[in-house]
């Protein structure tokens, strides 16, 4: 069984025992978290769609890590002008292990 949930302005496909990296979610490592914005639940040959969300359906998980991803470099250059600028960015993330999908 799998579900599609919305969090942080994005949509993610999750299943039980998956470890998924979301954008930063407030909480400490070991905290339980519930996602109630479930768009779709599928598996076992049947699909339930929400309009826009399914009522009474939740996805439960546990925060396993809080951190920052690898650095990406943003390089800007204007040709023939001698202008070069390098800027780095590290995106914050929360790793969540999905424990149960209740439909």
QUIBEL-V463185 format. One record per helix or strand. SS is the DSSP state (~ for helix, > for strand). FROM is the first residue (numbers start at 0). TO is the last residue. If there is no record, write none. Layout:
# QUIBEL-V463185
SS,FROM,TO / SS,FROM,TO
This chain:
# QUIBEL-V463185
>,1,6 / >,9,14 / >,18,22 / >,31,34 / >,37,42 / >,45,48 / >,57,67 / >,71,77 / >,82,88 / >,91,101
